[in-house]
Amino acid sequence: MTRVLRRWAVMIAAIALPAASAQAEWLEASHKRFVIYADMSPKALTAFASDLERFDSAMRFLFPNPQDEIDSANRVTIFVVSNEDVVETLARSENVAGFYRPSASGSIIVTPRNTSSEVKEFNNRLVLFHEYAHHVTLSNSTNYYPSWVTEGLAEFFSTTAIKADGTVAIGLPNNARTYSLQVSNPIAAETLLTSDTQVFDEEQVAQKYARGWLLTHYLMLGKTRPGQLGDYIKLVNSGTPSLDAARKVFGDLDKLDRELNAYRSRSYLMGAAIPPGKLPIGEVTIRPLDAGQAAMMPFRIQSAVGVDAKTAALLAAKARPVANAYPTNSWVQRALAEIEYDASNDDAALAAADRALAADPKNMMALIYKGRVALRRAAVAKSTDPAVWREARRWFLKANAIDPNFALPFVLYHESYARAGERPNASAIDGLVRAMDLVPQDTGLRFNVGVQLLMQGDRIGARQALAPVASNPHGGRENRASAMLKLLDSGATVEAVLAAAKPPKADTPPAKQ
């Protein structure tokens, strides 16, 4: 964070962002850090992708990460859908304008082409930049932010404007949060700083985003507390509870509240700009999808977002006849292999994967789904034959040979040992840790790494893996990680910490009869 703050050149800037127009044509915009799929005109997608390229370059300038040197690592896929209603349907949640889901299988962002808000500043760029900021700021495997900082930074960068000359203006007013910012009784700094341990209602969540933005902006650009945000984050990463770290760095929190209230009432706020000469220009390639890819795209999006047992079967029934019309299209057949696998149609998944590989022997995901089917069949059969498990793992090794910087083969290779009832070997453990380094944003993966390192007796490594998971207040693994972290910090035995990793009985599905 200290390096970030040293890079700011303070100024005021603004830009009018063009709106995207709709065209009935699926296009792909490809960049080494992202790939966008969108049903919009080539002109609109070119502008959209070019803005994201500038934004990505600026974010990585401010948040340098050694992993950035690996071009293929954790490339995010962005699906641009028609509007917020579609986003909510895919998210299976209301009041969601866009969402980011990090995963070892491929991180995704779903964002709308058009927004319905009466606030003109709440547009498709703001939604995209907010979600993409999460992807970049959470990409460091050795540091983490409390959730108020995570959301504060995402809000801070969401208002970024890209000027015609390539200048990137950051820290602009957050007019989309005006209502929440101007309420007469905003949440107190102490409440914000301890929000990871609380359950908020809808209004409090809005306050967390707004007040988190305000505090982040104040600490980064307000000039009165230089270096404090970085000092606070360092303390939190060293194991100091958020509130204790805040009191040590920020001092009197009531005074901080008064300063924030005065800051929000200013007639203008300073912004920052990065001139174009400071940022490398990355290549973005635009191409139309072929007929098979375009026909399959709606099903591919649903599959990538995730399905359950019921929706998986329905999706497979709808996607199958479309995919069958393009039997030699490797992209289509790879998509079908995943859909059939999720629906537990193993024979159909294998057949689709084989068709994908016949068209493209280096189709990595087709190799992975052949391995996943082999893994599931071996587990269902309760095989004790080492050769059966070696055969399943062979597909993950083949996929890894094609792209050694893709996390999923490492994860599945490690998982195969647990499913076989065996202890993972050193190579499998190293691979799992490597996967976390490649996709540090995946909380489920971090949780599994934390458990594995604890089993190895590595308390320091386990704490580093679990801390970001514990700061995510959405239940499940996150709550268990928080309990584990407290036990680790209290000096509890490894056995006691591992016991806290087990899900409560209510979370455990009943055994099949």
ZAMARGU-4260 file (C-alpha; in steps of 0.2 Angstrom, whole numbers, plus 5000, padded with zeros to 4 digits):
<rodrens>
0) 5000/5000/5000 | 5014/5012/5004 | 5021/5009/4986 | 5004/5013/4979 | 5002/5029/4989
5) 5019/5035/4983 | 5014/5033/4965 | 4999/5046/4966 | 5000/5062/4956 | 4986/5072/4963
10) 4974/5082/4952 | 4955/5084/4948 | 4949/5075/4932 | 4933/5070/4924 | 4927/5061/4908
15) 4910/5058/4899 | 4909/5039/4896 | 4901/5033/4880 | 4886/5021/4882 | 4887/5004/4873
20) 4874/5000/4860 | 4867/4983/4857 | 4869/4972/4842 | 4863/4955/4839 | 4881/4948/4837
25) 4892/4939/4850 | 4910/4945/4850 | 4926/4941/4859 | 4939/4954/4865 | 4955/4945/4870
30) 4969/4952/4881 | 4982/4943/4891 | 4974/4947/4907 | 4955/4945/4902 | 4943/4939/4889
35) 4927/4947/4886 | 4911/4939/4878 | 4898/4952/4873 | 4883/4954/4862 | 4887/4972/4856
40) 4893/4981/4841 | 4912/4979/4836 | 4914/4998/4839 | 4906/4997/4857 | 4916/4982/4862
45) 4932/4990/4856 | 4929/5005/4867 | 4923/4994/4881 | 4938/4983/4880 | 4951/4997/4877
50) 4944/5006/4893 | 4947/4990/4903 | 4964/4988/4896 | 4969/5005/4902 | 4961/5002/4919
55) 4970/4985/4921 | 4986/4993/4917 | 4983/5007/4929 | 4978/4995/4943 | 4993/4984/4940
60) 5004/5000/4940 | 4997/5004/4958 | 4997/4986/4964 | 5012/4978/4957 | 5012/4959/4959
65) 5026/4947/4954 | 5012/4935/4947 | 5008/4948/4934 | 5024/4942/4924 | 5014/4926/4921
70) 5003/4931/4906 | 4992/4915/4907 | 4989/4915/4926 | 4971/4918/4932 | 4965/4926/4916
75) 4947/4932/4920 | 4933/4929/4909 | 4920/4943/4908 | 4902/4940/4902 | 4893/4955/4897
80) 4874/4952/4897 | 4860/4963/4892 | 4854/4971/4908 | 4853/4970/4927 | 4839/4958/4927
85) 4849/4945/4918 | 4863/4948/4931 | 4851/4945/4945 | 4844/4929/4937 | 4862/4922/4935
90) 4867/4928/4952 | 4851/4920/4960 | 4850/4936/4970 | 4841/4953/4970 | 4849/4970/4970
95) 4865/4964/4961 | 4871/4974/4947 | 4887/4963/4943 | 4897/4950/4952 | 4914/4943/4953
100) 4917/4924/4956 | 4936/4919/4958 | 4939/4901/4955 | 4953/4889/4951 | 4943/4883/4937
105) 4943/4901/4930 | 4938/4917/4938 | 4923/4926/4930 | 4914/4943/4930 | 4896/4945/4925
110) 4892/4963/4921 | 4877/4972/4912 | 4878/4980/4895 | 4865/4992/4900 | 4860/4999/4918
115) 4843/5005/4923 | 4848/5017/4937 | 4842/5035/4936 | 4859/5040/4942 | 4869/5043/4926
120) 4886/5039/4935 | 4879/5022/4939 | 4884/5014/4922 | 4891/4999/4914 | 4909/5005/4916
125) 4907/5008/4935 | 4900/4990/4938 | 4914/4983/4928 | 4928/4993/4936 | 4921/4988/4953
130) 4921/4970/4950 | 4938/4970/4941 | 4946/4980/4955 | 4941/4965/4966 | 4951/4954/4954
135) 4967/4964/4955 | 4967/4970/4973 | 4964/4952/4979 | 4977/4945/4968 | 4992/4945/4981
140) 4993/4928/4989 | 5004/4935/5004 | 4993/4950/5010 | 4975/4953/5012 | 4962/4967/5016
145) 4948/4967/5029 | 4932/4967/5019 | 4929/4986/5022 | 4945/4989/5013 | 4941/4977/4999
150) 4925/4986/4996 | 4932/5003/4999 | 4945/5000/4986 | 4933/4993/4973 | 4921/5008/4976
155) 4936/5020/4975 | 4942/5013/4958 | 4925/5010/4951 | 4923/5029/4947 | 4939/5028/4936
160) 4938/5039/4920 | 4948/5035/4905 | 4953/5051/4895 | 4954/5052/4876 | 4973/5053/4877
165) 4975/5038/4888 | 4976/5046/4905 | 4968/5037/4919 | 4959/5048/4932 | 4956/5039/4948
170) 4947/5044/4965 | 4933/5054/4957 | 4917/5058/4967 | 4906/5043/4970 | 4890/5050/4965
175) 4882/5033/4963 | 4883/5032/4982 | 4877/5050/4986 | 4861/5045/4996 | 4871/5033/5007
180) 4885/5045/5009 | 4873/5059/5015 | 4862/5050/5027 | 4861/5059/5044 | 4866/5044/5054
185) 4880/5035/5045 | 4888/5019/5052 | 4902/5023/5064 | 4920/5020/5060 | 4921/5007/5074
190) 4906/4998/5066 | 4914/4999/5049 | 4931/4993/5055 | 4923/4977/5064 | 4911/4974/5049
195) 4919/4957/5046 | 4912/4950/5062 | 4894/4957/5060 | 4879/4953/5049 | 4872/4968/5041
200) 4855/4972/5033 | 4853/4979/5016 | 4854/4997/5022 | 4870/4994/5032 | 4878/4985/5017
205) 4875/5001/5007 | 4882/5011/5021 | 4898/4999/5022 | 4901/5002/5003 | 4898/5021/5004
210) 4907/5024/5021 | 4921/5012/5016 | 4924/5022/5000 | 4924/5038/5010 | 4937/5032/5022
215) 4947/5024/5009 | 4947/5040/4999 | 4951/5051/5014 | 4966/5040/5019 | 4973/5039/5001
220) 4970/5057/4995 | 4965/5067/5010 | 4983/5072/5014 | 4980/5073/5033 | 4984/5055/5037
225) 4998/5050/5025 | 5003/5031/5026 | 4990/5026/5039 | 4980/5015/5027 | 4996/5005/5023
230) 5001/5004/5042 | 4984/4998/5047 | 4985/4984/5033 | 5002/4979/5039 | 4996/4977/5057
235) 4980/4967/5052 | 4991/4956/5041 | 5003/4953/5056 | 4988/4946/5066 | 4982/4962/5075
240) 4963/4962/5076 | 4956/4976/5065 | 4949/4987/5079 | 4965/4986/5089 | 4975/4990/5073
245) 4964/5005/5069 | 4965/5012/5086 | 4984/5010/5086 | 4985/5019/5069 | 4970/5030/5067
250) 4969/5035/5086 | 4953/5042/5092 | 4939/5034/5081 | 4926/5047/5086 | 4938/5060/5080
255) 4940/5050/5064 | 4921/5050/5062 | 4920/5069/5064 | 4934/5071/5051 | 4925/5059/5039
260) 4909/5069/5041 | 4918/5085/5037 | 4927/5077/5022 | 4910/5071/5014 | 4904/5089/5015
265) 4918/5097/5005 | 4913/5105/4989 | 4925/5095/4979 | 4937/5081/4982 | 4954/5079/4975
270) 4957/5065/4962 | 4973/5057/4955 | 4979/5054/4937 | 4991/5042/4929 | 4998/5050/4913
275) 4998/5038/4898 | 5017/5037/4897 | 5017/5028/4913 | 5007/5014/4907 | 5011/5000/4895
280) 4998/4997/4881 | 4992/4980/4880 | 4985/4972/4864 | 4966/4968/4863 | 4960/4958/4849
285) 4942/4958/4844 | 4934/4944/4834 | 4916/4938/4830 | 4912/4921/4838 | 4908/4907/4825
290) 4890/4901/4823 | 4893/4887/4835 | 4900/4897/4849 | 4887/4911/4847 | 4873/4898/4848
295) 4881/4890/4863 | 4885/4906/4873 | 4869/4907/4883 | 4872/4889/4890 | 4890/4892/4892
300) 4887/4907/4903 | 4875/4898/4914 | 4887/4884/4916 | 4901/4895/4921 | 4891/4904/4934
305) 4886/4887/4942 | 4872/4875/4943 | 4864/4864/4956 | 4858/4846/4953 | 4841/4852/4946
310) 4847/4866/4935 | 4861/4856/4928 | 4849/4843/4921 | 4838/4856/4913 | 4853/4865/4906
315) 4860/4849/4898 | 4843/4845/4890 | 4843/4863/4882 | 4861/4864/4877 | 4863/4846/4870
320) 4853/4848/4854 | 4862/4865/4851 | 4879/4857/4853 | 4875/4842/4843 | 4873/4853/4828
325) 4892/4857/4829 | 4900/4840/4833 | 4917/4846/4826 | 4918/4863/4835 | 4931/4860/4849
330) 4925/4875/4859 | 4906/4870/4859 | 4910/4852/4863 | 4921/4857/4878 | 4907/4867/4884
335) 4895/4853/4882 | 4907/4841/4891 | 4906/4852/4907 | 4888/4854/4906 | 4885/4835/4904
340) 4898/4832/4918 | 4888/4844/4930 | 4872/4834/4926 | 4881/4818/4931 | 4880/4812/4913
345) 4897/4804/4913 | 4896/4794/4896 | 4889/4810/4887 | 4903/4821/4895 | 4916/4809/4889
350) 4909/4808/4872 | 4909/4827/4871 | 4927/4828/4878 | 4933/4816/4865 | 4925/4826/4851
355) 4933/4842/4857 | 4950/4833/4858 | 4948/4826/4840 | 4946/4843/4834 | 4959/4851/4845
360) 4971/4838/4854 | 4977/4853/4865 | 4960/4857/4872 | 4965/4858/4890 | 4947/4858/4898
365) 4942/4843/4888 | 4957/4834/4895 | 4952/4840/4913 | 4934/4833/4910 | 4940/4816/4905
370) 4950/4816/4921 | 4935/4822/4931 | 4924/4808/4925 | 4938/4795/4928 | 4940/4802/4946
375) 4921/4801/4949 | 4920/4784/4943 | 4934/4778/4953 | 4927/4786/4969 | 4909/4779/4965
380) 4917/4761/4963 | 4927/4763/4978 | 4942/4757/4968 | 4957/4752/4978 | 4967/4749/4962
385) 4982/4761/4961 | 4982/4760/4942 | 4964/4766/4941 | 4969/4782/4951 | 4985/4784/4941
390) 4975/4784/4925 | 4963/4797/4932 | 4978/4808/4937 | 4986/4806/4920 | 4973/4818/4912
395) 4977/4832/4925 | 4996/4830/4921 | 4992/4831/4903 | 4982/4847/4905 | 4996/4854/4916
400) 5009/4851/4903 | 4999/4862/4891 | 4997/4876/4903 | 5008/4875/4919 | 5000/4891/4926
405) 4982/4885/4926 | 4977/4881/4944 | 4963/4868/4941 | 4974/4853/4936 | 4984/4856/4952
410) 4968/4856/4963 | 4961/4841/4955 | 4977/4831/4956 | 4978/4835/4975 | 4959/4831/4977
415) 4962/4814/4969 | 4972/4808/4984 | 4958/4812/4996 | 4945/4803/4985 | 4956/4788/4984
420) 4958/4788/5003 | 4977/4791/5002 | 4989/4804/5009 | 4994/4817/4996 | 5012/4816/4991
425) 5024/4831/4992 | 5021/4835/4973 | 5002/4835/4976 | 5004/4847/4991 | 5016/4858/4982
430) 5004/4859/4968 | 4990/4864/4979 | 5000/4878/4986 | 5005/4883/4969 | 4987/4884/4964
435) 4983/4896/4978 | 4998/4907/4972 | 4990/4907/4955 | 4972/4911/4961 | 4974/4919/4978
440) 4956/4926/4977 | 4948/4909/4978 | 4943/4907/4996 | 4938/4889/4995 | 4955/4885/4988
445) 4964/4895/5002 | 4954/4886/5015 | 4959/4869/5008 | 4977/4875/5008 | 4976/4881/5026
450) 4970/4864/5031 | 4983/4855/5021 | 4997/4866/5028 | 4990/4863/5046 | 4991/4844/5043
455) 5009/4847/5038 | 5012/4857/5055 | 5015/4873/5046 | 5005/4885/5057 | 5012/4901/5049
460) 5008/4896/5031 | 4991/4890/5037 | 4987/4907/5045 | 4993/4916/5029 | 4981/4905/5019
465) 4966/4907/5030 | 4967/4925/5035 | 4958/4932/5019 | 4945/4918/5021 | 4941/4923/5038
470) 4938/4941/5033 | 4925/4936/5021 | 4908/4937/5031 | 4897/4926/5021 | 4896/4910/5032
475) 4902/4893/5027 | 4920/4890/5026 | 4923/4909/5030 | 4916/4906/5047 | 4926/4891/5050
480) 4941/4900/5044 | 4938/4913/5057 | 4936/4901/5071 | 4952/4892/5065 | 4962/4909/5065
485) 4957/4913/5083 | 4962/4896/5089 | 4979/4897/5079 | 4982/4914/5087 | 4978/4908/5104
490) 4991/4894/5103 | 4979/4880/5102 | 4985/4863/5096 | 4985/4858/5078 | 4972/4845/5082
495) 4960/4858/5090 | 4962/4870/5075 | 4958/4856/5062 | 4943/4851/5072 | 4936/4868/5069
500) 4939/4865/5051 | 4925/4852/5050 | 4908/4858/5045 | 4894/4858/5058 | 4882/4844/5056
505) 4868/4854/5049 | 4879/4858/5034 | 4883/4840/5031 | 4871/4831/5019 | 4863/4815/5025
510) 4871/4799/5019 | 4863/4791/5004 | 4853/4776/5008
</rodrens>
